[in-house]
Every structure is written in C-alpha cells, then in structure tokens.
Amino acid sequence: MSLRCLIIDDEPLAHEVILEYSKDIPFLEICGQCYRATEAFEFLSNTEIDLIFLDIRMPKLNGLDFLRTLQRKPLVIITSAYEEYALESFDLAVCDYLLKPFRFDRFLKAVNRALESYNLKNQSVKPSSSLPSLISDDEQISIKSDKKHVLIKLSDIYYLESLGNYVKVWTDLNFLLTPRTLSSFEEQLPSEFFIRIHKSFILNKKFVHYMEGNTIYLKNNQQIPIGKNYKPIIKQSLI
C-alpha cells in the first residue's frame, strides 16, 4: 500500500528535497510535480492523489486559496518558509506544517501522520454494505485524549464540539477532549451519518429528536445551535 503524492511548489529545490527524502520511504509514491497551484487543477482532475505537499506563497494563486477551492481534498502537508500561516492552515484540516528548511526526521514524522490519517479515514468512512442506513457496531475511530488513544464506536458518538484548538467528542453526557480541529473530523467522519450544523458542531443524525427554530434537540435532551449558513444543508439532510 502506498500514498500517491503530488508536489506543488514554485521552488525547484523544494521538489528536489521532497523527491530525495521520498526515495527512502516505501509508502510514498510521487505521481506528479506542479510549479504553480493553477497547474494542479488539471492534474487532479485526471489523476487520483492521496497526499499533496503544498507550498503557500506561489504566483497567481497561493496554496491555501488553492486548497479552499477543492471539492474533494486529498491529505495535505504544508511545506512553507513562513510560519505565520500555520494556524490558518490547520483550520483547513492539513495533516502537518513543515517549516522550510526541514530535516528528514521531521519529514518522516509528517508523512507517518498522513499515513495514519489515511488509514483511519479508510477504516471509518466506508459504510457497511449490508446495513446501508445504520452505522455498523464494528466501525470505530481512534481519539487521542490525555496522552492515550481511545477507540470509540461511531454509533456511540452523539456530537462533536469545537473548543479552540481542541474538540470535545460527546458520547451521551460524557466527552473526550482531543487536540484536533473540527474540520479534520468532518473530513474523516462518514457524511451519511454525521452532519455539520454549525461552525462549532457536528452531530450524529441518528440522535436528532426534532428541530425548532435555530436549535436541534437530541434524544438525550441536549440542545445544539444551528448556524445560519448551515440551515439549507440541514433542511435537505434532516427534513
């Protein structure tokens, strides 16, 4: 198994470094190289990619604006010489942020993190073919909390709540606090069962009791606000 990778960077030296490092990592397969973000649109329309190494400051279209345009986002590792974009990047659910120049050990840590995200996504996103309307009891997600990795069944998650650089993963009236962004969970969780209803909330559809005004009431009497920009999606999905 390998991650099919694309390099997007306007600096030839950056391509050389990534190519050289990738030679020693068997699960990386460099499938393409683009020197402008604008070149990558056509490449991605014709080639399936699992991971992008993405620079930020590039002519015509910077890396983060390019990332915002993608409907289906591969995993992304930012490779930039500028640290001031880190917070904005993680809000876009990137796997890691490599500050140039980076060493091989730091590169290896980043791609291992990407591989872990890829494996988690492919384990949890696929719905059971025999139970198309339900989450299988076997489907789980790994949550890092308090220096431990805890396995939680997707069917037990009521909702997820953003709390700064952390997310509360609620199971009924209890929660685990994990150092992740809500957007990273949105990428990973199966959209057949989970829906984002607010910039700070994702919920499991099966626990919705009813909706009234700008509030969704869950079956355990919890109340979750509805974001104004999410109302049209909610009406299509829940009503």
Long-range contacts (C-beta under 8 A, 24 or more apart in sequence): 1-27, 2-26, 2-27, 2-28, 2-29, 3-27, 3-28, 3-29, 3-50, 3-51, 3-75, 3-111, 3-114, 3-115, 3-118, 4-29, 4-31, 4-47, 4-48, 4-49, 4-50, 4-51, 5-29, 5-30, 5-31, 5-49, 5-50, 5-51, 5-52, 5-53, 6-30, 6-31, 6-32, 6-33, 6-34, 6-40, 6-43, 6-44, 6-47, 6-49, 6-51, 6-52, 6-53, 6-74, 7-32, 7-33, 7-34, 7-52, 7-53, 8-34, 8-35, 8-36, 8-37, 8-39, 8-40, 8-52, 8-53, 8-54, 8-55, 8-58, 8-63, 8-66, 9-35, 9-53, 9-54, 9-55, 9-58, 9-79, 10-35, 10-36, 10-55, 10-58, 10-59, 11-55, 14-55, 14-79, 14-100, 17-101, 17-102, 18-53, 18-79, 18-107, 21-104, 21-107, 21-108, 24-104, 25-108, 25-111, 27-111, 27-115, 28-111, 36-60, 36-61, 37-61, 37-62, 37-63, 37-65, 37-66, 38-66, 40-66, 44-70, 44-74, 49-74, 50-74, 50-75, 50-118, 51-75, 51-76, 51-77, 51-95, 51-111, 51-114, 51-118, 52-76, 52-77, 53-77, 53-79, 54-78, 54-79, 54-94, 55-79, 55-80, 56-80, 56-82, 56-85, 56-89, 57-81, 57-82, 64-88, 64-89, 64-92, 67-92, 67-94, 68-92, 73-187, 75-114, 75-117, 75-118, 77-110, 77-111, 77-114, 90-165, 90-181, 91-181, 91-183, 92-183, 93-181, 93-183, 93-184, 93-186, 93-187, 117-184, 117-188, 120-188, 121-187, 121-188, 124-154, 124-188, 124-189, 124-190, 125-188, 125-189, 125-190, 126-190, 127-190, 127-192, 127-193, 134-206, 135-190, 135-193, 135-206, 141-188, 141-189, 143-169, 143-176, 143-178, 144-178, 144-179, 144-180, 145-176, 145-177, 145-178, 146-177, 150-176, 152-176, 154-189, 154-190, 154-193, 154-204, 155-204, 155-206, 157-194, 157-204, 158-203, 158-204, 158-207, 158-218, 158-220, 158-222, 159-201, 159-202, 159-203, 159-204, 159-207, 159-218, 159-222, 159-224, 160-185, 160-201, 160-202, 160-203, 161-200, 161-201, 162-199, 162-200, 162-201, 170-222, 172-220, 173-220, 173-222, 195-233, 195-234, 195-237, 195-238, 196-230, 196-233, 197-224, 197-225, 197-226, 197-227, 197-230, 197-234, 198-224, 198-225, 198-226, 198-227, 198-230, 199-227, 201-225, 201-227, 205-237, 205-238, 208-238, 211-238, 211-239
